[in-house]
């Protein structure tokens, strides 16, 4: 409480501790009836107050206050501390969620871009591998033709080896381009499976019959076992292509006097197909990648087999399109067994 000259009138009521702090307040009549923020200090103690200065009317019944000025002070240190803590918590929360938002955005962008990146990498690898595979037969054909041009007066019989080599590479090139076309169409999703009902046993017998003659001509044993009954719904074109791939590989990698065994059975609504050979087999490390495009095991990377690493990739695609499963395992004592299970209902 101040008098008109700014003297504190109630110092005795305030106590020594409070008075040492509050005595630094002064009377400012220009701030009458206004709420203000003030900071008072006493030694090492600093406090913040919200103040309101009022003038007590002369008609007040209390003579102590009558006609004097009263400064009402409310300590706001706790409020300011709470606001400061809130600001710090808000800042930490904003920084945390900002970092979290960036991490989530990064994860989502990587997840959404992953199929695109994988598609781009597959396209890049496909183009590079296709170019590499096409270059070899084209080079052989060019070399053979250039060699024959150096002897224009020779008869066909004298150049039979060169012609046979060129024709063999043409056949290999045709097979390669057809398989590349199948894979390209499979990636674009333009190929549709066309299931139709067929009488299973005679249909598979018709596919296997020519391979018995091929194996015999190469001094290899061919043992087909077909135990099927009734009809099933399959895409005959693709299943025929699947059989051709597996049988070609089995005969190709089986040495003379070796044996190729084919077993086709039915279990309820599933077709089970096994093609076993007695060749060099497939290493465990290669089994997990043998269905990858352009992947070839060390045993098949030679000019005799003429493999391009696409057949088994197409075989797996055909099986996947039929919602089936294809696996490879060892054929004891040597060789490999490819097993296929397809729903035919």
C-alpha positions as CSV (number, residue, x, y, z in Angstrom):
1,X,0.0,0.0,0.0
2,X,1.3,3.4,-1.0
3,X,0.4,6.9,-0.1
4,X,0.1,9.6,-2.6
5,X,3.9,10.2,-2.5
6,X,4.8,6.6,-3.2
7,X,5.8,5.6,0.3
8,X,5.0,2.1,1.4
9,X,2.6,2.2,4.3
10,X,2.3,-1.5,5.3
11,X,6.0,-2.6,5.5
12,X,5.4,-4.2,8.8
13,X,2.6,-6.4,7.5
14,X,4.8,-7.9,4.7
15,X,7.5,-9.5,6.8
16,X,11.2,-9.1,6.4
17,X,11.6,-11.7,3.6
18,X,8.8,-10.4,1.5
19,X,9.5,-6.7,2.2
20,X,13.1,-7.1,1.0
21,X,11.7,-8.2,-2.3
22,X,8.6,-6.1,-2.5
23,X,10.2,-2.8,-1.4
24,X,11.8,-2.6,-4.9
25,X,8.3,-2.0,-6.3
26,X,7.4,1.7,-7.0
27,X,4.2,3.6,-7.4
28,X,3.5,4.5,-11.0
29,X,0.2,6.3,-11.1
30,X,0.2,6.1,-15.0
31,X,-0.4,2.3,-14.6
32,X,-3.6,2.8,-12.5
33,X,-6.1,0.0,-13.1
34,X,-3.8,-1.7,-15.6
35,X,-2.5,-5.3,-15.3
36,X,1.3,-5.3,-15.7
37,X,4.1,-7.9,-15.6
38,X,7.0,-6.9,-13.3
39,X,10.2,-8.6,-12.2
40,X,11.5,-7.9,-8.7
41,X,14.9,-8.9,-7.4
42,X,16.5,-9.1,-4.0
43,X,20.0,-10.5,-3.8
44,X,20.0,-13.8,-5.6
45,X,16.2,-14.1,-5.5
46,X,14.3,-13.0,-8.6
47,X,10.5,-13.3,-8.9
48,X,8.0,-12.5,-11.6
49,X,4.6,-10.9,-10.7
50,X,1.4,-9.9,-12.3
51,X,0.3,-6.6,-10.8
52,X,-2.8,-4.4,-10.6
53,X,-2.7,-0.9,-9.2
54,X,-5.9,0.5,-7.8
55,X,-6.8,3.7,-5.8
56,X,-9.0,3.2,-2.8
57,X,-11.8,5.8,-2.7
58,X,-11.8,8.3,0.1
59,X,-15.2,7.1,1.0
60,X,-13.8,3.7,2.1
61,X,-14.8,2.8,5.6
62,X,-11.3,1.5,6.5
63,X,-9.1,4.5,7.4
64,X,-5.9,2.5,6.7
65,X,-6.8,2.2,3.0
66,X,-8.9,5.3,2.5
67,X,-7.5,7.5,-0.3
68,X,-4.3,5.4,-0.7
69,X,-3.0,3.2,-3.5
70,X,-3.0,-0.5,-3.3
71,X,-0.7,-2.6,-5.5
72,X,-2.0,-6.2,-5.8
73,X,0.7,-8.7,-6.8
74,X,0.4,-12.3,-7.9
75,X,3.5,-14.4,-8.1
76,X,3.6,-16.2,-11.5
77,X,6.9,-18.0,-11.2
78,X,5.1,-21.4,-11.1
79,X,3.1,-20.5,-14.2
80,X,6.1,-19.3,-16.1
81,X,8.0,-22.5,-15.1
82,X,5.1,-24.6,-16.4
83,X,5.0,-22.6,-19.6
84,X,8.7,-23.1,-20.0
85,X,8.4,-26.8,-19.4
86,X,5.5,-27.0,-21.8
87,X,7.5,-25.2,-24.5
88,X,10.5,-27.5,-24.0
89,X,8.2,-30.6,-24.1
90,X,6.5,-29.2,-27.2
91,X,9.8,-28.5,-28.9
92,X,11.1,-32.0,-28.1
93,X,7.8,-33.5,-29.3
94,X,7.9,-31.6,-32.5
95,X,11.5,-32.5,-33.2
96,X,10.8,-36.2,-32.4
97,X,7.7,-36.4,-34.6
98,X,9.5,-34.4,-37.3
99,X,12.3,-37.0,-37.3
100,X,9.7,-39.8,-37.1
101,X,7.8,-38.3,-40.0
102,X,10.9,-38.2,-42.1
103,X,11.8,-41.8,-41.2
104,X,8.2,-43.0,-42.0
105,X,8.2,-41.0,-45.3
106,X,11.6,-42.4,-46.1
107,X,10.4,-46.0,-45.4
108,X,7.2,-45.5,-47.3
109,X,9.0,-44.0,-50.3
110,X,11.6,-46.8,-50.3
111,X,8.8,-49.4,-50.0
112,X,6.8,-47.8,-52.9
113,X,9.9,-47.4,-55.0
114,X,11.2,-50.9,-54.3
115,X,9.0,-52.6,-57.0
116,X,10.0,-49.9,-59.5
117,X,13.7,-50.3,-58.7
118,X,13.5,-54.0,-58.9
119,X,11.6,-53.8,-62.2
120,X,14.2,-51.4,-63.6
121,X,17.1,-53.7,-62.4
122,X,15.4,-56.7,-63.9
123,X,14.9,-54.9,-67.2
124,X,18.5,-53.7,-67.2
125,X,19.8,-57.2,-66.4
126,X,17.4,-58.7,-68.9
127,X,18.6,-56.4,-71.7
128,X,22.3,-57.0,-70.8
129,X,22.0,-60.8,-70.5
130,X,19.8,-61.0,-73.7
131,X,22.4,-59.0,-75.6
132,X,25.1,-61.3,-74.4
133,X,23.2,-64.5,-75.2
134,X,22.3,-63.2,-78.7
135,X,25.9,-62.1,-79.5
136,X,27.3,-65.6,-79.3
137,X,25.2,-67.4,-81.9
138,X,25.3,-64.3,-84.2
139,X,29.1,-64.3,-84.0
140,X,29.3,-68.0,-84.8
141,X,26.9,-67.6,-87.8
142,X,28.9,-64.6,-89.1
143,X,32.2,-66.4,-88.8
144,X,30.9,-69.5,-90.6
145,X,29.4,-67.4,-93.4
146,X,32.6,-65.3,-93.8
147,X,34.6,-68.5,-93.9
148,X,32.4,-69.9,-96.7
149,X,32.7,-66.7,-98.6
150,X,36.5,-67.2,-98.8
151,X,35.8,-70.4,-100.8
152,X,33.1,-69.5,-103.3
153,X,34.0,-72.4,-105.7
154,X,33.5,-75.1,-103.1
155,X,30.5,-77.4,-103.3
156,X,28.0,-77.7,-100.5
157,X,29.3,-81.2,-99.5
158,X,32.8,-79.7,-98.8
159,X,31.3,-77.1,-96.5
160,X,28.8,-79.4,-94.7
161,X,30.4,-78.8,-91.3
162,X,30.3,-75.1,-91.5
163,X,26.7,-75.2,-92.8
164,X,25.7,-77.6,-90.0
165,X,27.3,-75.3,-87.4
166,X,25.5,-72.2,-88.8
167,X,22.1,-74.1,-88.9
168,X,22.6,-75.3,-85.3
169,X,23.3,-71.7,-84.2
170,X,20.2,-70.5,-86.1
171,X,18.1,-73.2,-84.3
172,X,19.6,-72.1,-80.9
173,X,19.0,-68.4,-81.8
174,X,15.3,-69.2,-82.6
175,X,14.8,-71.0,-79.3
176,X,16.5,-68.2,-77.5
177,X,14.4,-65.5,-79.1
178,X,11.2,-67.4,-78.4
179,X,12.1,-67.8,-74.8
180,X,13.0,-64.1,-74.5
181,X,9.7,-63.2,-76.0
182,X,7.8,-65.4,-73.5
183,X,9.6,-63.8,-70.6
184,X,9.1,-60.3,-72.0
185,X,5.4,-61.0,-72.3
186,X,5.2,-62.5,-68.9
187,X,6.7,-59.4,-67.4
188,X,4.2,-57.2,-69.2
189,X,1.3,-59.3,-68.0
190,X,-0.1,-59.8,-71.5
191,X,-0.1,-63.7,-71.3
192,X,-3.2,-65.3,-70.0
193,X,-3.5,-68.9,-68.9
194,X,-6.2,-70.7,-70.9
195,X,-7.2,-73.8,-69.1
196,X,-9.2,-76.5,-70.9
197,X,-10.3,-80.0,-70.0
198,X,-8.2,-82.8,-71.4
199,X,-7.9,-86.6,-71.0
200,X,-4.7,-86.6,-69.1
201,X,-3.2,-90.1,-69.6
202,X,-3.2,-90.1,-73.5
203,X,-2.2,-86.5,-73.6
204,X,0.9,-87.1,-71.5
205,X,1.7,-90.3,-73.4
206,X,1.7,-88.3,-76.7
207,X,4.2,-85.9,-75.3
208,X,6.6,-88.5,-73.8
209,X,6.6,-90.9,-76.8
210,X,9.0,-88.9,-79.0
211,X,11.5,-88.6,-76.2
212,X,11.8,-92.3,-75.9
213,X,13.1,-92.4,-79.5
214,X,15.4,-89.4,-78.8
215,X,16.9,-91.0,-75.7
216,X,17.4,-94.3,-77.6
217,X,19.2,-92.6,-80.4
218,X,21.6,-91.1,-77.8
219,X,22.2,-94.4,-76.1
220,X,20.3,-93.3,-73.0
221,X,17.5,-95.2,-71.2
222,X,14.1,-93.5,-71.0
223,X,11.6,-94.8,-68.3
224,X,8.2,-93.1,-68.5
225,X,5.6,-93.9,-65.7
226,X,2.2,-92.4,-66.4
227,X,-0.5,-93.3,-63.9
228,X,-3.4,-90.9,-64.5
229,X,-7.1,-91.3,-64.7
230,X,-9.9,-89.0,-65.8
231,X,-9.6,-85.4,-67.1
232,X,-8.0,-82.3,-65.8
233,X,-8.1,-78.6,-66.6
234,X,-4.7,-77.3,-67.7
235,X,-3.2,-74.9,-70.3
236,X,-2.1,-77.5,-72.8
237,X,0.3,-75.2,-74.6
238,X,2.2,-74.1,-71.5
239,X,2.2,-77.5,-69.8
240,X,3.6,-79.0,-73.1
241,X,6.3,-76.3,-73.0
242,X,7.0,-77.1,-69.3
243,X,7.4,-80.8,-70.2
244,X,9.7,-80.0,-73.2
245,X,11.9,-77.9,-71.0
246,X,12.3,-80.5,-68.3
247,X,12.7,-83.4,-70.6
248,X,15.2,-81.6,-72.9
249,X,17.3,-80.7,-69.8
250,X,17.2,-84.2,-68.4
251,X,18.3,-85.8,-71.7
252,X,20.8,-83.1,-72.4
253,X,22.6,-83.5,-69.1
254,X,22.4,-87.3,-68.9
255,X,25.5,-89.0,-70.2
256,X,25.4,-92.0,-72.6
257,X,24.2,-95.2,-70.9
258,X,22.5,-93.0,-68.3
259,X,18.8,-93.0,-67.5
260,X,16.0,-90.5,-67.6
261,X,12.9,-91.3,-65.5
262,X,9.6,-89.5,-65.9
263,X,6.8,-90.1,-63.4
264,X,3.3,-88.5,-63.9
265,X,0.7,-89.3,-61.2
266,X,-2.5,-87.8,-59.9
267,X,-3.5,-87.2,-56.3
268,X,-7.1,-86.0,-55.9
269,X,-7.1,-82.6,-57.7
270,X,-3.3,-82.3,-58.0
271,X,-1.0,-83.4,-60.8
272,X,2.5,-84.6,-59.7
273,X,5.3,-84.6,-62.2
274,X,8.8,-85.8,-61.6
275,X,11.7,-85.8,-64.2
276,X,14.9,-87.4,-62.9
277,X,18.2,-87.8,-64.7
278,X,21.5,-89.4,-63.8
279,X,23.8,-86.6,-64.8
280,X,26.3,-84.5,-62.8
281,X,23.5,-83.2,-60.6
282,X,23.1,-79.7,-59.2
283,X,25.1,-78.3,-56.2
284,X,23.3,-77.1,-53.1
285,X,24.4,-73.5,-53.7
286,X,23.0,-73.7,-57.2
287,X,19.6,-75.1,-56.3
288,X,18.4,-71.8,-54.8
289,X,19.2,-70.0,-58.1
290,X,18.7,-72.5,-60.7
291,X,15.3,-71.0,-61.6
292,X,16.7,-67.5,-62.0
293,X,16.9,-66.0,-65.5
294,X,20.2,-66.5,-67.4
295,X,21.6,-68.5,-64.5
296,X,23.5,-71.6,-65.4
297,X,25.5,-74.0,-63.2
298,X,29.2,-74.5,-63.9
299,X,28.5,-78.0,-65.3
300,X,26.3,-76.5,-68.1
301,X,28.4,-73.6,-69.1
302,X,29.9,-75.2,-72.1
303,X,29.4,-75.3,-75.8
304,X,28.1,-78.8,-75.8
305,X,24.9,-78.1,-73.9
306,X,24.1,-74.9,-75.5
307,X,22.0,-73.8,-72.5
308,X,21.0,-70.1,-72.2
309,X,19.7,-70.2,-68.6
310,X,16.1,-69.3,-69.6
311,X,14.3,-72.7,-69.8
312,X,13.9,-73.3,-66.0
313,X,13.0,-69.6,-65.5
314,X,10.1,-70.1,-68.0
315,X,9.2,-73.4,-66.4
316,X,8.9,-71.8,-63.0
317,X,6.8,-69.0,-64.5
318,X,4.4,-71.6,-66.1
319,X,4.1,-73.4,-62.7
320,X,3.5,-70.2,-60.9
321,X,0.8,-69.2,-63.3
322,X,-0.9,-72.5,-62.7
323,X,-0.6,-71.8,-58.9
324,X,1.7,-74.8,-58.5
325,X,5.1,-75.5,-57.1
326,X,8.4,-76.6,-58.6
327,X,11.4,-77.9,-56.7
328,X,14.7,-79.6,-57.4
329,X,16.5,-82.2,-55.3
330,X,19.3,-84.7,-55.6
331,X,18.8,-88.0,-57.4
332,X,20.8,-90.6,-55.5
333,X,23.4,-91.8,-56.2
334,X,23.8,-89.0,-58.8
335,X,21.7,-86.7,-60.9
336,X,18.8,-84.3,-60.2
337,X,15.1,-84.6,-59.8
338,X,12.7,-81.8,-60.8
339,X,9.3,-82.1,-59.1
340,X,6.2,-80.2,-60.1
341,X,2.8,-80.1,-58.4
342,X,-0.1,-78.5,-60.2
343,X,-3.8,-78.1,-59.3
344,X,-5.9,-79.5,-62.2
345,X,-9.4,-78.9,-60.9
